[in-house]
Amino acid sequence: MTKDLLLSIDQGTTGSTALFLDVSFPKSPKVASKATVDFPQHFPAPGWVEHDLNEIWSSVKASIEKATANLGGPSALSRVAGIGISNQRETICVFDRKTSEPLCNAIVWQCRRSTDICQELKAKGLEPTIRQKTGLVLDPYFSASKITWLMRHRPDVADALKSGRAVLGTIDCWLTHKLTGGLSYVTESSNASRTMIYNINTNSWDDELLSIFGVPSKSCLPEIKSSAGLFGVTKSAGVLPDGIPVSGVLGDQQAALAGQACLAVGEAKCTFGTGAFLLLNTGHKIVAPGNGIVTTVAWNINGELTYALEGSSFIAGAAIQFIRDQFNFLALSKDSEAAAYLGRAAPELYFVPSLAGLSAPWWNPTARGAFLGMHRGTTKNDIIRSALEGIALQVADLATSMKSLLGDDLKVLRADGGAAANKFLMQFQADLLNTPVDIPRDIESTAIGAALFAGLGVGIYKSAQDLAMTRASDKIYSPTKDPAEISRIKSIKTGWLRAVNAVQIFAGK
């Protein structure tokens, strides 16, 4: 049987997607089947977000089953050459080394419970050291302070980690562990670089950082591997036959960077998912972070690291979900596009979607979301439009900060994720940036990127440069040339800065 399929598992914040990529013609791979299964979110306290790892694993298995059925059934699995994983990154898991059972719910990247821990470390003057070693800002977003919280507040978990019975990992580590029947305990550099206990200069767990954040020892942390290669083979996974290699793993945003074929220095993408994540490839050079932008590992191929600048907005598509679910203004998220064309928002009305704090370039974890400029005539369409505009304005802030580091504008922005299908949002984004926004033929760039790295890991692709040939554009949004609209955009940007300052004043900063 010809091995002409790659299976990608894209484990996201609200759902898990299984995607089969047909690589019969490697230069023009096609999505053969895909399926997504959502799983519950748990909010045990204000600002806290958790996931049940067993619910995640169930959603992964269910998505594989559905995608397999669309291919004609389990017999198609004999065609799978390798498995790629992309995953929500900073979410931290603790599970039993022998039984694989979770010891607690995973603490999700959106969770703000460790805000005080970060403030405590800042007060000790440790942020410069942490930033130099990790490229990151000291914020609850990243994994390390979540680990500190567990060590302080869950003595059962702390004891299990100290004794060696339990292990730590990000979601990729958990999934690989489950897919291989508990035999593999590994991660790779792009995910490790989001934990804040990994040194991006040495490609290793850092003893000083482990001490700062109270991690018991390196023995409770996974082995760091290259992003393409053998992570293990399937065993007793239930929905897959034994013996399929897990051959590619990337954090979700790095996977999207690969799926968008941003393989050359200076190429950038933005994924509009639950949050919005702008990454720019800087090659083998570490660009010093600043202006709220972080430095991260893009991927590791045969021990050689490629780096990226990253700016993150915690809330993007989640803003529309919020409007839909909390206000009942929309039946479906996709209805926001039509509503936006009927509404009117900036520069009169703004929504600052800091529902999980403000991320780059502001990094204010105490900020909360707010509508500013409402009056008695404000309509639900105005509110929906303001939410979409708030997403784009956050991304424009990220691009401005990157320009200040690099001294140059983006030449083009490749966009993907569910919200990239929203024509209003993408055109507004192009206008704000004065930069073309390029949408790929398939907006599942994250899952495709993981699949391509799985193909790299099993030799279907020989080098990262081979992946550049796989991308095709579907639509390019050109920025407006209308002088009146350009003037309005300038006014919108000015008002947006006032709105962002307002929510920080309310938060006490």
Secondary structure, 3 states (H helix, E strand, C coil): CCCCEEEEEEECCCEEEEEEEECCCCCCCEEEEEEEEECCCECCCCCCCEECHHHHHHHHHHHHHHHHHHCCCHHHHHHEEEEEEEECCCCEEEEECCCCCECCCEECCCCCCCHHHHHHHHHCCCHHHHHHHHCCCCCCCCHHHHHHHHHHHCHHHHHHHHHCCEEEEEHHHHHHHHHCCCCCCEEEHHHHCCCCCEECCCCEECHHHHHHHCCCCHHHCCEEECCEEEEEECCCCCCCCCCCEEEEEEEHHHHHHHHCCCCCCCCEEEEECCCEEEEEEEECCCCCCECCEEEEEEEEECCEEEEEEEEEECCCHHHHHHHHHHHCCCCCHHHHHHHHHHCCCCCCCEEECCCCCECCCCCECCCCCEEECCCCCCCHHHHHHHHHHHHHHHHHHHHHHHHHHHCCCCCCEEEECHHHHCHHHHHHHHHHHCCCEEEECCCCHHHHHHHHHHHHHCCCCCCHHHHHHHCCEEEEECCCCCHHHHHHHHHHHHHHHHHHHHHHHHCCC
